[in-house]
Amino acid sequence: MPYLKFEFSVKIDDDKIEKLLDFTKNKFSEIMSTGTDHIAISVTDSKNKKLFLGRVNNHENVCLMNFHIRKGRSLEQKKTIVSSIMDYVEKNIDIKTHNQYLTFTEHRGEDFNLYEKHLTNWKTGDDPLND
C-alpha cells in the first residue's frame, strides 16, 4: 500500500489538489506496475511557508515528498516517477523542479496494513486488493 506524502510551503487550491491526487494515483499505478485501490496519498499545504530546502531562496515555495513503497521497484521506475511527479508539480502548481525534493522509504509488504489484511511483497502487475 504505497503511502505518498506531499508537503507544500504554500496554500494550494482544492481543485489543484484533486487533480494532483488523480494524476499521482494513475501515474504511480502505471509506472510502478500496480493497481490503484491500495494507494494512499496525503497532501499538506500551508500559507505560512514552514518548510525548508537548503538550496531554495527563502521567498520561494517548496514541495517536499516522501513516498513509502514496497521493496522491489527498479531504479528506473523510481527515476521515472520522480521526474513525472516533479514535472507535474512545476507545470500545475507552479513550484520549480529545483525547489522540490522526493525521498523513497522502502518497506516489506507486510508493513502495509488494511483492516482486512496486510500486503505481500511487490511483484510486477500486482493488484493486492484484487489478487
QUITA-V492007 format. One record per residue. PHI is phi in degrees with one decimal (* if undefined). PSI is psi in whole degrees, -180 to 180 (NA if undefined). Layout:
phi psi
PHI PSI
PHI PSI
//
This chain:
phi psi
* 92
-60.9 140
-120.0 109
-106.9 114
-110.4 131
-119.2 136
-127.9 127
-116.4 143
-86.3 8
-140.3 152
-70.1 133
-112.4 136
-59.2 143
-56.7 -40
-65.8 -35
-69.3 -36
-65.5 -45
-58.6 -42
-67.9 -38
-62.7 -44
-59.1 -47
-64.9 -47
-60.4 -47
-63.2 -46
-56.8 -51
-70.1 -41
-69.1 -40
-61.9 -46
-58.7 -45
-64.5 -52
-72.9 -39
-90.3 3
54.3 61
-150.6 167
-72.9 -176
-112.6 -18
-64.3 -22
-104.9 5
-81.5 130
-114.7 136
-135.2 136
-127.7 146
-128.5 125
-118.5 126
-127.0 160
-148.3 142
-91.1 2
-101.3 2
51.6 54
-93.2 21
-113.5 153
-133.9 136
-136.0 117
-47.7 -37
-87.1 3
-102.0 137
-64.6 147
-56.2 -30
-86.4 -4
-94.9 152
-79.6 154
-130.6 148
-129.6 120
-109.4 137
-133.1 143
-134.2 119
-106.6 111
-86.0 117
-133.4 161
-74.6 145
-59.6 152
119.1 -13
-72.2 147
-79.0 161
-59.9 -38
-62.7 -42
-60.8 -44
-64.6 -45
-61.2 -40
-66.9 -43
-68.2 -37
-59.6 -52
-66.4 -38
-63.4 -48
-68.5 -46
-65.2 -40
-62.8 -40
-63.1 -47
-61.9 -41
-64.1 -47
-71.2 -38
-105.9 -19
-119.8 -6
67.0 40
-116.9 120
-56.7 147
-58.6 -33
-61.3 -23
-102.8 19
-121.1 152
-146.6 130
-129.0 129
-115.1 151
-107.9 135
-117.6 119
-101.1 141
-133.3 160
-71.5 156
-54.3 -42
-69.4 -6
-75.6 -14
-102.6 120
-126.1 135
-109.7 173
-58.5 -45
-85.1 -18
-172.5 168
-102.7 162
-83.7 162
-96.5 176
-62.6 150
-69.5 144
-142.4 151
-52.4 131
76.8 14
-72.5 158
-143.8 77
-58.1 -26
-86.0 -12
-118.4 3
-84.3 NA
//
